[in-house]
Amino acid sequence: MRLQPGDAPYSEFHGKLQEMGLEPGWGNTVSRACETLELLDRLIDSPQPAILEAFVARVPAIFRVVSVSIHGWVGQESVLGRSETAGQVAYVLDQARSLENKLRQDMQLAGLDRFGIQPQVVILTRLIPNCEGTQCDLPLEKVDGTENAWILRVPFQEFNPKVTQNWIPRSEIFPYLENFALDAEKAILRQLKGRPNLIIGNYTDGNLVAFLLARRLQTLHCNIAHSLEKPRYLFSSLYWQDLEDQHHFSAQFTADLINMNAADFIITSSYQEILGTPEAMGQYESYKCFTMPQLYHVVDGIDLSNPKFNRVPPGVNETFFFPYDQSENRPSRDRIQDLIFYQQADYTIGKLKHPDRRSILAVSPINPLKNLTGLIECFANSAEMQAKCNLILVTNKLKPSDAKNPEEAAEIEKLYDLIEHYQLHDRLRWVGIRLPSADLGEVYRVVADQAGVFVHFARFEAFGRTILEAMISGLPTFATEFGGAVEIIQDDESGFLINPTDVEGSTQKILQFFNRCDADPTLWKTISDKAIHRIHEQYNWQVHTQRLLTIAKIYGFWSYTSRNKRESLTRYLEVLFHLLYKPRTQPILEQHQQR
């Protein structure tokens, strides 16, 4: 085989490999196959971690992937999640596209495409009959931009059709997940025509279904929590009984404990999600030891030193989010510029007196944690800031009547009150309409055209998709120091970190940047270029997918070799599921049956 040209195709040497007992998959050319065989030889001779990783990355071990995202309006046309799930849905769809593309490339490099072997990626979600004009009632929908990635929707069993035929908030979805997993198992096997090699769970509900499916199908389970609820609500475990009717934390925290311990490996977007910082507790760390009075006491909820934890940050969909200076790709610039600065409609508030001033842009769903009220106060309390720039808010809705819950309605009312109290109508623009990704990307670029900035003023942000979108668009970004932004942004180099609880300090930091830009006209572009470079290099879907699949193959290898050792843990988690989790979901189901 070595005597043949390096670019000789697999069809010319597969016979020699089969004589050696080697099945297809070593490479599509002579040189590729030789490199893989040499890695195997080195691994046998010197089993070092780096060599194992390099070899396993080449092995075509994953062909079928299921990504589970249950509760959130998973669709592509007329819907992309809702206010609490838009980021999650965008993440899942972008990841599915990248996974399908990468698996297809791997099949070609391994020489398997000539046998008609095709990768399959399925996004498993729930079918919503009353889908409000979206396509969330379609059992099967192809993912745009792929050859073999699909959204597979399975309905909830009808305990009460008045509830199950409609969208259900994620805090109330827990009673339906076990039966959903059983129904989904049949649908997955029909769609894939076999068992998946990898199941990826998203959020608490998706990971619980992933746990149940992985257990029954004997396949690999990857846990991606995205954002755990427990650390977001201060003392939520101690006062769980007071919050139970609204949040159902007892079922949720129990499910989290099951999920994170059952998973073969865990993916996080940042290190602080695992262990936090010297000043703040990590999301997973908060499950290490806690008490829920009159329910249970956790003494060792998760092993934080377990190598199952892996940081694999997501990327940005660069079809929609790209630098502002790519003018040839911006046909909608004038339309979005009119929408953001001038257009008067029932989904806009404010008429800017000086629309040519620099803009401070915030893009966010409306909820107290995103702290748009704090940003307005930051802007309103600085006459200097108002003299230099305008404040632009882009949200998913504008009117209290559009709110989906009392908390959201109250936050909208607060925003109205602040705008009226400070009389900001000629210095603030509020656009409250759900924008498609293509238009949202142009919003960032329009603000970058006038040398504006992006501000993420959240009290806490686990990661921050909008931060990535703003930075890759070229906007200098000011983001909360509480959460994942501390790993995305290099302070005062590729962006700026601010403390949203220190309104005066945050105001001064933003003003200082504007003053420095006035003194040095090149500074804005310097920060802009570094922000773009930072996202291109560190936060792209190609790197994410390559790393995810390599990790999955490695953990698949170790899971196979140590399956018996994990059996006792799995049995214990099943006890928690049946004796703790299920009883905590029963009151939710009883409430639903009475509606």
C-alpha positions as CSV (number, residue, x, y, z in Angstrom):
1,M,0.0,0.0,0.0
2,R,2.9,2.4,0.8
3,L,4.2,1.9,-2.8
4,Q,1.0,3.5,-4.2
5,P,0.7,7.3,-4.6
6,G,-0.4,9.2,-1.5
7,D,-3.5,10.5,-3.2
8,A,-4.6,7.0,-4.4
9,P,-8.3,6.6,-3.5
10,Y,-9.6,3.9,-1.1
11,S,-11.1,1.9,-4.0
12,E,-7.5,1.0,-5.1
13,F,-6.2,-0.3,-1.8
14,H,-9.2,-1.5,0.2
15,G,-8.4,-5.1,-0.7
16,K,-5.0,-5.0,1.0
17,L,-6.6,-3.6,4.2
18,Q,-9.3,-6.3,4.2
19,E,-6.5,-8.9,3.9
20,M,-5.1,-7.5,7.1
21,G,-8.5,-7.7,8.7
22,L,-9.1,-4.0,8.6
23,E,-12.7,-2.8,7.7
24,P,-13.4,0.4,5.8
25,G,-13.0,3.7,7.7
26,W,-9.2,4.1,8.0
27,G,-9.0,6.8,5.3
28,N,-10.1,7.9,1.8
29,T,-6.6,8.0,0.4
30,V,-3.4,6.1,0.9
31,S,-1.7,8.9,2.8
32,R,-4.8,9.3,5.2
33,A,-5.0,5.6,5.9
34,C,-1.2,5.4,6.5
35,E,-1.4,8.3,9.0
36,T,-4.2,6.6,10.9
37,L,-2.4,3.3,11.0
38,E,0.8,5.0,12.2
39,L,-1.2,6.7,15.0
40,L,-2.5,3.3,16.1
41,D,1.0,1.9,16.1
42,R,2.2,4.8,18.2
43,L,-0.7,4.4,20.6
44,I,0.0,0.7,21.1
45,D,3.7,1.4,21.7
46,S,3.2,4.6,23.8
47,P,-0.4,5.0,25.1
48,Q,-0.2,8.8,25.8
49,P,-3.4,10.9,26.1
50,A,-2.4,13.2,23.2
51,I,-1.9,10.2,20.9
52,L,-5.1,8.6,22.0
53,E,-7.0,11.8,21.3
54,A,-5.5,12.2,17.9
55,F,-6.3,8.6,17.0
56,V,-9.8,8.5,18.4
57,A,-10.6,11.8,16.5
58,R,-10.1,10.0,13.2
59,V,-12.2,6.9,14.1
60,P,-15.6,7.1,12.5
61,A,-17.5,6.1,15.6
62,I,-20.4,8.6,15.5
63,F,-23.0,8.5,12.7
64,R,-26.3,9.4,14.4
65,V,-26.8,12.2,16.9
66,V,-29.9,13.2,18.7
67,S,-30.1,16.7,20.4
68,V,-33.0,17.0,22.9
69,S,-34.6,20.4,23.4
70,I,-38.1,20.0,24.7
71,H,-40.0,23.1,25.9
72,G,-39.2,26.0,23.6
73,W,-40.9,26.5,20.3
74,V,-38.2,24.8,18.3
75,G,-38.7,26.0,14.7
76,Q,-37.2,28.0,11.9
77,E,-40.0,30.0,10.2
78,S,-42.1,32.5,12.1
79,V,-40.6,31.3,15.4
80,L,-37.2,31.0,17.0
81,G,-37.9,30.1,20.6
82,R,-39.7,32.5,22.8
83,S,-38.2,35.1,25.2
84,E,-36.9,32.5,27.6
85,T,-35.7,30.1,24.9
86,A,-34.6,32.1,21.8
87,G,-30.9,31.7,22.6
88,Q,-31.3,28.0,23.3
89,V,-33.1,27.3,20.1
90,A,-30.5,29.3,18.0
91,Y,-27.7,27.3,19.8
92,V,-29.4,23.9,19.0
93,L,-30.1,24.7,15.4
94,D,-26.6,26.1,14.7
95,Q,-25.0,23.2,16.5
96,A,-27.1,20.7,14.5
97,R,-26.0,22.3,11.2
98,S,-22.4,22.3,12.2
99,L,-22.6,18.7,13.5
100,E,-24.2,17.4,10.3
101,N,-21.6,19.2,8.1
102,K,-18.7,17.9,10.2
103,L,-19.9,14.3,10.3
104,R,-20.3,14.4,6.6
105,Q,-16.7,15.6,6.2
106,D,-15.5,12.9,8.5
107,M,-17.4,10.2,6.5
108,Q,-15.6,11.4,3.4
109,L,-12.2,11.5,5.0
110,A,-12.7,8.0,6.4
111,G,-13.7,6.7,2.9
112,L,-17.2,5.7,4.0
113,D,-19.1,7.9,1.7
114,R,-18.6,5.5,-1.2
115,F,-20.6,2.9,0.8
116,G,-23.6,5.2,0.9
117,I,-23.2,5.8,4.7
118,Q,-24.8,9.1,5.6
119,P,-24.7,10.9,9.0
120,Q,-28.0,11.8,10.6
121,V,-28.7,14.6,13.1
122,V,-32.1,14.8,14.8
123,I,-33.3,17.7,17.1
124,L,-35.9,16.1,19.3
125,T,-38.6,18.4,20.7
126,R,-42.3,18.5,21.5
127,L,-45.1,18.9,18.9
128,I,-47.4,21.7,19.9
129,P,-50.9,21.4,18.2
130,N,-51.9,24.9,19.0
131,C,-48.8,26.4,17.4
132,E,-49.9,30.0,17.0
133,G,-49.2,30.1,13.2
134,T,-45.8,28.5,13.4
135,Q,-44.6,25.2,12.1
136,C,-44.3,23.6,15.6
137,D,-47.2,21.3,14.8
138,L,-45.2,19.5,12.0
139,P,-44.0,16.1,13.1
140,L,-40.9,16.4,10.9
141,E,-39.1,19.5,9.5
142,K,-35.7,19.6,7.7
143,V,-33.1,21.9,9.1
144,D,-32.2,24.6,6.6
145,G,-28.7,24.3,5.1
146,T,-28.3,20.6,5.8
147,E,-28.7,17.4,3.8
148,N,-29.8,15.1,6.6
149,A,-30.6,17.0,9.8
150,W,-34.2,17.1,11.0
151,I,-36.4,18.6,13.7
152,L,-38.5,15.6,15.1
153,R,-41.5,16.6,17.1
154,V,-43.3,14.3,19.4
155,P,-46.6,15.3,21.2
156,F,-47.2,15.0,24.9
157,Q,-49.8,12.5,26.0
158,E,-53.1,14.1,26.6
159,F,-53.6,14.1,30.3
160,N,-55.5,17.3,29.7
161,P,-55.7,18.5,26.1
162,K,-56.3,22.1,27.3
163,V,-52.8,22.0,28.7
164,T,-50.9,19.6,26.5
165,Q,-52.0,21.0,23.2
166,N,-50.5,24.4,24.1
167,W,-47.0,25.6,25.0
168,I,-46.1,24.8,28.6
169,P,-43.6,26.9,30.6
170,R,-40.4,25.0,31.4
171,S,-41.1,25.2,35.1
172,E,-44.3,23.2,34.6
173,I,-43.1,20.6,32.0
174,F,-41.7,18.0,34.3
175,P,-44.7,15.7,34.7
176,Y,-44.8,14.9,31.0
177,L,-41.1,14.0,30.4
178,E,-41.1,10.3,31.3
179,N,-44.0,9.4,28.9
180,F,-42.5,11.8,26.3
181,A,-39.2,9.8,26.5
182,L,-41.0,6.5,25.9
183,D,-42.9,7.9,22.9
184,A,-39.8,9.7,21.6
185,E,-37.8,6.5,21.7
186,K,-40.1,4.9,19.1
187,A,-40.0,8.0,16.9
188,I,-36.2,8.2,17.0
189,L,-35.7,4.5,16.1
190,R,-38.1,5.0,13.2
191,Q,-36.4,8.1,12.0
192,L,-32.8,6.9,12.4
193,K,-33.5,3.3,11.5
194,G,-31.3,2.4,14.4
195,R,-29.9,3.6,17.8
196,P,-28.2,7.0,18.0
197,N,-24.5,7.0,18.9
198,L,-24.8,10.2,20.9
199,I,-27.6,12.0,22.7
200,I,-27.1,15.6,23.7
201,G,-29.4,17.1,26.4
202,N,-30.2,20.8,26.6
203,Y,-31.5,22.4,29.8
204,T,-33.0,20.5,32.7
205,D,-35.9,19.0,30.8
206,G,-34.0,18.0,27.8
207,N,-31.3,16.4,29.9
208,L,-33.8,14.4,31.9
209,V,-35.2,13.0,28.7
210,A,-31.7,12.4,27.4
211,F,-30.9,10.5,30.6
212,L,-34.0,8.3,30.2
213,L,-33.3,7.7,26.5
214,A,-29.6,7.0,26.9
215,R,-30.4,4.5,29.7
216,R,-32.9,2.6,27.5
217,L,-30.9,2.8,24.3
218,Q,-27.5,2.2,26.0
219,T,-25.9,5.1,24.3
220,L,-23.7,8.1,25.2
221,H,-25.2,11.1,27.0
222,C,-23.8,14.6,26.7
223,N,-25.2,17.1,29.2
224,I,-25.4,20.8,28.2
225,A,-27.2,22.7,31.0
226,H,-26.8,26.2,29.3
227,S,-28.1,27.9,32.5
228,L,-28.9,26.2,35.8
229,E,-31.7,27.9,37.7
230,K,-30.5,27.3,41.2
231,P,-27.7,30.0,41.3
232,R,-29.9,32.5,39.6
233,Y,-32.3,32.8,42.5
234,L,-30.7,33.7,45.8
235,F,-31.4,31.2,48.6
236,S,-33.7,29.3,46.2
237,S,-33.0,26.0,47.9
238,L,-33.6,27.2,51.4
239,Y,-36.9,29.0,50.5
240,W,-38.0,26.4,47.9
241,Q,-41.4,26.0,49.6
242,D,-42.2,29.7,49.2
243,L,-41.3,29.5,45.5
244,E,-42.7,26.1,44.7
245,D,-46.0,27.2,43.1
246,Q,-44.2,29.5,40.6
247,H,-40.9,27.7,39.9
248,H,-41.3,24.1,41.1
249,F,-37.7,24.1,42.2
250,S,-38.0,20.7,44.1
251,A,-38.6,18.8,40.8
252,Q,-36.1,20.9,38.9
253,F,-33.2,20.7,41.3
254,T,-33.7,17.0,41.7
255,A,-33.7,16.5,38.0
256,D,-30.5,18.6,37.7
257,L,-28.8,16.3,40.2
258,I,-29.8,13.2,38.3
259,N,-28.8,14.7,34.9
260,M,-25.3,15.9,35.8
261,N,-24.4,12.7,37.6
262,A,-25.9,10.4,34.9
263,A,-24.2,12.1,31.9
264,D,-21.1,10.5,30.4
265,F,-19.7,14.0,29.9
266,I,-20.7,17.6,30.5
267,I,-20.2,20.5,28.1
268,T,-20.0,24.1,29.4
269,S,-19.5,27.4,27.6
270,S,-17.1,28.7,30.3
271,Y,-15.0,27.6,33.2
272,Q,-16.9,29.7,35.7
273,E,-20.0,27.6,35.1
274,I,-18.2,24.8,36.8
275,L,-16.2,26.3,39.7
276,G,-17.2,30.0,39.6
277,T,-14.7,32.7,40.6
278,P,-13.1,33.7,43.9
279,E,-16.1,36.1,44.3
280,A,-19.0,34.0,43.0
281,M,-20.1,30.4,43.1
282,G,-20.2,28.4,39.9
283,Q,-23.4,27.0,38.6
284,Y,-22.5,23.4,39.1
285,E,-20.6,24.2,42.3
286,S,-23.9,25.3,43.8
287,Y,-25.1,21.7,43.6
288,K,-22.2,20.4,45.6
289,C,-23.8,20.9,49.0
290,F,-27.2,22.4,49.8
291,T,-30.3,21.9,51.8
292,M,-34.0,22.0,50.9
293,P,-35.7,22.0,54.3
294,Q,-38.2,19.2,54.9
295,L,-37.2,17.6,51.6
296,Y,-33.6,16.5,51.6
297,H,-30.0,17.6,52.3
298,V,-27.3,17.2,49.7
299,V,-23.8,16.6,51.0
300,D,-21.9,15.7,47.8
301,G,-24.2,16.5,44.8
302,I,-21.5,16.5,42.1
303,D,-17.8,15.8,41.9
304,L,-16.4,19.0,40.5
305,S,-13.0,17.5,39.9
306,N,-14.4,14.8,37.6
307,P,-12.8,14.9,34.2
308,K,-16.3,14.6,32.6
309,F,-16.5,18.5,32.7
310,N,-15.3,20.1,29.5
311,R,-15.3,23.7,28.3
312,V,-16.5,23.9,24.7
313,P,-17.9,27.3,24.0
314,P,-20.4,27.8,21.1
315,G,-19.9,29.8,18.0
316,V,-21.8,32.4,16.0
317,N,-23.9,31.9,12.9
318,E,-21.7,33.9,10.5
319,T,-24.3,33.8,7.8
320,F,-26.2,36.4,9.8
321,F,-23.7,37.9,12.1
322,F,-20.5,39.3,10.4
323,P,-18.4,42.4,10.6
324,Y,-20.0,45.8,9.6
325,D,-17.3,46.5,7.0
326,Q,-18.5,43.7,4.7
327,S,-20.7,46.2,2.8
328,E,-21.3,43.9,-0.2
329,N,-23.3,41.5,2.1
330,R,-25.7,44.2,3.5
331,P,-28.7,44.8,1.2
332,S,-31.0,45.5,4.1
333,R,-28.9,48.3,5.6
334,D,-31.2,51.2,4.7
335,R,-34.3,49.4,5.9
336,I,-32.9,48.5,9.3
337,Q,-31.3,51.9,9.7
338,D,-34.8,53.4,9.2
339,L,-36.3,50.9,11.7
340,I,-33.8,51.6,14.4
341,F,-33.5,55.4,14.1
342,Y,-36.5,56.9,12.4
343,Q,-39.6,54.7,11.8
344,Q,-42.7,55.4,13.8
345,A,-44.9,52.4,14.3
346,D,-46.9,50.6,17.0
347,Y,-43.8,48.6,17.9
348,T,-41.5,51.6,18.4
349,I,-41.2,54.3,21.1
350,G,-39.2,57.5,20.9
351,K,-38.2,60.0,18.2
352,L,-34.5,60.8,18.3
353,K,-33.6,64.5,18.2
354,H,-30.1,63.8,17.1
355,P,-30.1,60.4,15.4
356,D,-26.5,60.9,14.1
357,R,-25.0,60.7,17.6
358,R,-23.2,57.6,18.7
359,S,-25.6,54.9,19.9
360,I,-25.6,52.6,23.0
361,L,-27.3,49.5,21.9
362,A,-28.9,46.8,24.1
363,V,-30.5,43.7,22.6
364,S,-32.4,41.5,25.1
365,P,-35.6,39.7,26.0
366,I,-37.5,41.4,28.7
367,N,-37.0,40.0,32.2
368,P,-35.7,41.4,35.4
369,L,-32.4,39.5,35.2
370,K,-31.4,41.3,31.9
371,N,-31.7,44.6,33.9
372,L,-32.8,46.9,31.1
373,T,-34.3,49.2,33.8
374,G,-30.8,49.5,35.3
375,L,-29.4,50.5,31.9
376,I,-32.0,53.2,31.4
377,E,-31.2,54.6,34.9
378,C,-27.5,54.5,34.0
379,F,-28.2,56.5,30.9
380,A,-30.8,58.9,32.5
381,N,-28.6,59.9,35.4
382,S,-25.7,61.1,33.2
383,A,-26.3,64.4,31.4
384,E,-22.9,64.0,29.8
385,M,-23.8,60.6,28.4
386,Q,-27.1,61.9,27.0
387,A,-25.3,64.8,25.4
388,K,-22.9,62.4,23.6
389,C,-25.2,59.5,22.5
390,N,-28.6,57.9,22.2
391,L,-29.8,54.7,23.9
392,I,-31.3,52.1,21.6
393,L,-33.3,49.1,23.1
394,V,-34.2,46.2,20.9
395,T,-36.5,43.7,22.7
396,N,-38.9,41.0,21.7
397,K,-42.0,42.9,22.7
398,L,-43.2,46.4,23.6
399,K,-46.6,46.3,25.3
400,P,-47.6,44.9,28.7
401,S,-50.5,43.2,26.9
402,D,-48.0,41.1,24.9
403,A,-46.4,39.7,28.1
404,K,-46.6,36.0,28.7
405,N,-46.4,36.3,32.5
406,P,-47.0,38.9,35.3
407,E,-43.2,39.2,35.9
408,E,-42.6,40.2,32.2
409,A,-45.6,42.6,32.3
410,A,-44.3,44.3,35.4
411,E,-40.9,44.8,33.8
412,I,-42.4,46.4,30.7
413,E,-44.4,48.8,33.0
414,K,-41.2,49.7,34.8
415,L,-39.5,50.6,31.5
416,Y,-42.4,52.8,30.5
417,D,-42.3,54.5,33.9
418,L,-38.6,55.3,33.7
419,I,-38.8,56.7,30.1
420,E,-41.7,58.9,31.2
421,H,-40.1,59.9,34.5
422,Y,-36.8,61.0,32.9
423,Q,-38.4,62.3,29.7
424,L,-36.2,60.3,27.4
425,H,-38.4,60.3,24.4
426,D,-36.0,62.3,22.2
427,R,-32.9,60.4,23.3
428,L,-34.1,56.9,23.5
429,R,-35.5,54.5,20.9
430,W,-37.2,51.3,21.9
431,V,-38.0,48.8,19.2
432,G,-40.1,46.0,20.5
433,I,-40.6,43.4,17.8
434,R,-39.2,39.9,17.2
435,L,-36.6,40.3,14.5
436,P,-35.3,37.4,12.3
437,S,-31.6,36.7,12.7
438,A,-30.7,38.4,9.4
439,D,-32.3,41.6,10.5
440,L,-30.9,41.4,14.0
441,G,-27.4,41.0,12.6
442,E,-27.9,44.2,10.5
443,V,-29.0,46.0,13.7
444,Y,-25.6,45.4,15.2
445,R,-23.9,46.6,12.0
446,V,-26.0,49.7,11.6
447,V,-25.0,50.8,15.1
448,A,-21.3,50.0,14.3
449,D,-21.5,52.2,11.2
450,Q,-21.9,55.2,13.5
451,A,-19.1,54.0,15.9
452,G,-21.6,53.0,18.6
453,V,-21.2,50.4,21.4
454,F,-23.1,47.4,22.7
455,V,-24.0,47.2,26.4
456,H,-25.1,44.0,28.2
457,F,-26.2,45.2,31.6
458,A,-27.5,41.9,33.0
459,R,-27.3,41.2,36.7
460,F,-26.0,37.7,35.7
461,E,-25.4,36.0,32.4
462,A,-24.3,32.4,32.2
463,F,-22.7,33.0,28.8
464,G,-24.3,35.6,26.5
465,R,-25.0,34.9,22.9
466,T,-25.7,38.5,22.1
467,I,-22.2,39.4,23.4
468,L,-20.7,37.1,20.7
469,E,-23.1,38.6,18.0
470,A,-22.2,42.2,18.9
471,M,-18.5,41.5,19.0
472,I,-18.3,39.7,15.7
473,S,-20.3,42.6,14.1
474,G,-17.5,44.9,15.2
475,L,-19.2,46.6,18.1
476,P,-17.0,47.5,21.2
477,T,-18.9,45.6,23.9
478,F,-19.5,46.4,27.6
479,A,-20.8,43.3,29.4
480,T,-21.6,42.3,32.9
481,E,-18.7,40.9,34.9
482,F,-21.1,38.4,36.6
483,G,-21.0,35.3,34.4
484,G,-19.4,34.0,31.3
485,A,-18.5,37.3,29.8
486,V,-15.3,37.4,31.9
487,E,-14.0,34.6,29.7
488,I,-15.2,36.1,26.4
489,I,-13.9,39.6,26.9
490,Q,-10.3,40.6,27.6
491,D,-11.0,43.7,29.6
492,D,-9.9,47.0,27.9
493,E,-8.5,45.0,25.0
494,S,-11.3,43.2,23.1
495,G,-14.1,44.8,25.1
496,F,-14.9,46.0,28.6
497,L,-16.3,44.4,31.8
498,I,-18.7,46.4,33.9
499,N,-20.5,45.9,37.3
500,P,-24.2,46.5,36.7
501,T,-24.7,47.0,40.5
502,D,-22.3,50.0,40.3
503,V,-24.3,52.3,38.1
504,E,-22.0,55.3,38.5
505,G,-18.9,53.2,37.9
506,S,-20.4,51.7,34.8
507,T,-21.4,55.1,33.5
508,Q,-17.9,56.4,33.9
509,K,-16.4,53.5,32.1
510,I,-18.6,53.9,29.1
511,L,-18.0,57.7,29.1
512,Q,-14.3,57.3,29.5
513,F,-14.3,55.1,26.3
514,F,-16.2,57.7,24.3
515,N,-13.8,60.5,25.5
516,R,-10.8,58.4,24.6
517,C,-12.3,57.8,21.1
518,D,-12.8,61.6,20.8
519,A,-9.1,62.1,21.6
520,D,-7.9,59.2,19.5
521,P,-10.1,58.5,16.5
522,T,-8.3,55.2,15.8
523,L,-9.2,53.7,19.2
524,W,-12.8,52.6,18.3
525,K,-11.6,50.7,15.3
526,T,-8.8,49.1,17.3
527,I,-11.2,47.7,19.9
528,S,-13.6,46.7,17.1
529,D,-11.0,44.8,15.2
530,K,-9.8,43.0,18.3
531,A,-13.4,42.0,19.2
532,I,-13.9,40.6,15.7
533,H,-10.6,38.7,15.9
534,R,-11.4,37.3,19.4
535,I,-14.7,35.8,18.2
536,H,-13.3,34.4,14.9
537,E,-10.5,32.7,16.7
538,Q,-12.1,31.4,19.9
539,Y,-15.9,31.2,19.3
540,N,-16.7,29.5,16.1
541,W,-18.9,26.4,15.4
542,Q,-16.2,24.5,13.5
543,V,-13.9,24.4,16.6
544,H,-16.9,23.7,18.8
545,T,-18.0,20.7,16.7
546,Q,-14.6,19.3,16.2
547,R,-14.0,19.4,20.0
548,L,-17.4,18.0,20.9
549,L,-17.1,15.0,18.6
550,T,-13.5,14.2,19.8
551,I,-14.7,14.4,23.4
552,A,-17.7,12.2,22.6
553,K,-15.5,9.5,21.0
554,I,-13.0,9.5,23.9
555,Y,-15.8,9.3,26.5
556,G,-17.5,6.7,24.4
557,F,-14.3,4.6,24.6
558,W,-14.0,5.0,28.4
559,S,-17.7,4.4,28.9
560,Y,-17.5,1.1,27.1
561,T,-14.5,0.0,29.1
562,S,-15.9,1.0,32.5
563,R,-19.7,0.4,32.0
564,N,-19.9,-2.0,35.0
565,K,-18.4,0.5,37.3
566,R,-21.1,3.1,36.5
567,E,-23.9,0.7,36.9
568,S,-24.2,1.2,40.7
569,L,-24.4,5.0,40.2
570,T,-27.1,4.6,37.5
571,R,-29.1,2.4,39.8
572,Y,-28.9,5.0,42.6
573,L,-30.0,7.8,40.2
574,E,-33.0,5.7,39.1
575,V,-34.0,5.5,42.8
576,L,-33.8,9.3,43.0
577,F,-35.9,9.5,39.9
578,H,-38.7,7.2,41.1
579,L,-38.8,8.1,44.8
580,L,-37.9,11.8,44.7
581,Y,-38.4,13.3,41.3
582,K,-41.7,11.7,40.3
583,P,-43.5,12.5,43.5
584,R,-42.5,16.2,43.2
585,T,-44.0,16.4,39.7
586,Q,-47.4,15.0,40.7
587,P,-48.7,18.3,42.2
588,I,-48.0,20.0,38.9
589,L,-49.9,17.4,37.0
590,E,-52.9,17.7,39.4
591,Q,-53.0,21.4,38.9
592,H,-53.0,21.0,35.1
593,Q,-55.8,18.4,35.2
594,Q,-58.0,20.9,37.1
595,R,-57.7,23.6,34.4
